């Protein structure tokens, strides 16, 4: 996974719980241009599976998923 990718935007969803991280991620990606990368940070334990499913369902590319303590960091490239 490319850890040298620089995100175009960062979305902080720490403290938000399902379905808010997915909802906020969708809204943010809708504002972005194709090819831009969104960094989303969340501490919802469900976010890992939710974001994986969201990326697969919508066709966006999940570039990276990392964990530090209970905080998850996702890099998602907008594809369409």
Number of C-alpha atoms within 10 A of each C-alpha: 10 8 10 6 13 12 14 14 14 15 17 15 20 15 11 15 15 12 12 14 25 19 10 16 21 14 11 15 21 12 8 16 13 13 14 15 25 23 21 24 23 22 21 20 13 13 25 18 9 16 19 16 14 18 18 12 9 12 13 19 17 20 17 15 18 14 13 8 7 10 15 19 19 23 25 24 25 20 15 12
